[in-house]
Amino acid sequence: MLKRLLRLFAVLALLLAPAAAMADGLVDNVNGMTLDEKGDVVRFNGILFNREGQITALLTREHKRPKKLEWKLDMGGKTLLPGMIDGHGHVMGLGAQLLLLDLSATTSLDEALAKIKAYADANPTKWIIGRGWNQETWKLGRFPTAAELDRAVSDRPAWLQRVDGHAAWANSRALQVAGVTAATKDPAGGRIERDAKGAPSGVFVDGATALIDKFVPRQTPRERNAAFLAAQDRLLSLGITATADMGTSVDDWLTYRRMADMGQLRIRIMSYASGVETALAVAGQGPTPWLYGDKLRMGGIKLYADGALGSRGAWLKAEYSDAPGQKGLGFLTDDQLLNMMTRGAMDGFQIAVHAIGDRANQQVLDAVEVLSDTYKDDRRWRIEHAQIVDPKDLPRFAKLGVIASMQPVHQTSDMKMAEARLGPDRLAGAYAWKTMLRDGTRIAFGSDYPVESPDPWAGWAVAFTRTDANGQPFGGWRIEEAVTREQGWAGFTTGAAWAGFAEKQIGRLAPGMRADFIIVDRDPLLASPADLRGTQVLETWVGGARVFVKK
């Protein structure tokens, strides 16, 4: 009788034991590496995790393996890393780029027009919608015109976003549908490009894009589902297990919830609402909790202080060197920005503000300085891009606790344009990663996809070389601002996680963290910059579940 009772108690103890204490799976024989909380490299050769997808132990060769496991996988010595995190992306924008007309690879206006015509001929839709054009890549020296777009498609409206999303190109039919004429005034925070007679020439910058946008047919839920799945597949194939989604709309949020309800949400999304009203409509009076096993959370609000360098919408303190009389576009007055940030902060939302030009960065820092007198808790204010900063404003990021959320690949894409737009004497605070880290500023790295490719391996390589895919310029562009290889890695892992209030769940591999990891074909700490760019992701795991396998 006593033996039967002891056996019963033993069974009950096993059933009541916390799941986190039960090692259910082992991925073994790996060249494992991660960063710890201090940024030091930790190496291991086995990783244990439980049914809930939480890591229970990192094992070295000295550790004995558990005898009782539900399963074990031998990786044959392949390299295992924590999943990469993109600190600034646009999930649904990437999906649209993958499924709609994509002009990002075109190198001339004629090539773009040929691609547009071929797409229009093959797609009998009411509107021709696409994105990705870049007059700088085309070496056009000006914006394209509606008349030029008419050569490719004239029977239907055509509306094509610039690569940075801060300008768009319309054909004559789109101008007619929207009723835009020479009498149409530039809206606040926007600019209509015009010909010598004052008539709209076809390109709309920043706030002016709304004049056409409101006439564009909305995506159906089925189309949105397809776009999301395409974006998710692309991100997972690159080893990205989590991403910040900057500018989530209500429709975007509904898409993510719909996908999660269907069991199709495999990536983690740190959502930043498109403005205060969207945040309140979705989350009510404060950030949502983590949903679907830490897969989805709306914790912040995305605001805009200015536009982009490519469309001369970035707000500068002095005139553009290549466009005298223009200083870019400040979207909000100082009071308006402060009021919006205050409204979001009152309900506990994290505030992330797009600022590229030095005047825009100053405006956001000034607002944070005012708000810091009221909000002394851990707010983690963010400036997205922080590309052109007045050197005297650089120390203010650390002093005010402002995260610099930056995208290394913007530096290589924009370096020649930045020199033309500003001149060499105004670049001391441009893409100043090392200075910011030395000052004590927290940095998060990302790509700003689909403006750039979401490939984190290219971004990591740029972080410590400041050179492009061809190794140019030799020695690196303003190489004094390069970070170390490990600091670049941290930007795409621990830094991006911390910037999204997710450092307790993701960003590194350690007991209690989510088992988000990737298997790659090379050791990134030993690879040359060119080889690092060529990294192939063999498998991607999120929460202990294998969600991607390279075919």
Secondary structure, DSSP 8 states (H G I E B T S, - for coil): -HHHHHHHHHHHHHHHS-GGGS--EEEEEEEEEEE-TTS-EEEEEEEEE-TTSBEEEEE-TTS---S--SEEEE-TT-EEEE-EEEEEE-HHHHHHHHHSEE-TT--SHHHHHHHHHHHHHH---SSEEEEEE-TTTTT-SS---HHHHHTT--SS-EEEEETTSSEEEE-HHHHHHHT--TT----TTEEEEE-TTS-EEEEEEEGGGHHHHTTS----HHHHHHHHHHHHHHHHHTTEEEEEEEEE-HHHHHHHHHHHHTT---SEEEEEEESHHHHHHHHSSS----BTTTTEEEEEEEEES---TTTT-S--SS-BTTBTT------S-HHHHHHHHHHHHHTT-EEEEEE-SHHHHHHHHHHHHHHTTT--S----EEEE--B--GGGHHHHHHHT-EEEE-HHHHHHHHHHHHHHH-GGG-TTBT-HHHHHHHT--EEE---BTSS---HHHHHHHHHH---TT--STT-TTGGG---HHHHHHHTTHHHHHHTT-TTTSSS--TTSB--EEEESS-TTTS-HHHHHT--EEEEEETTEEEEE--
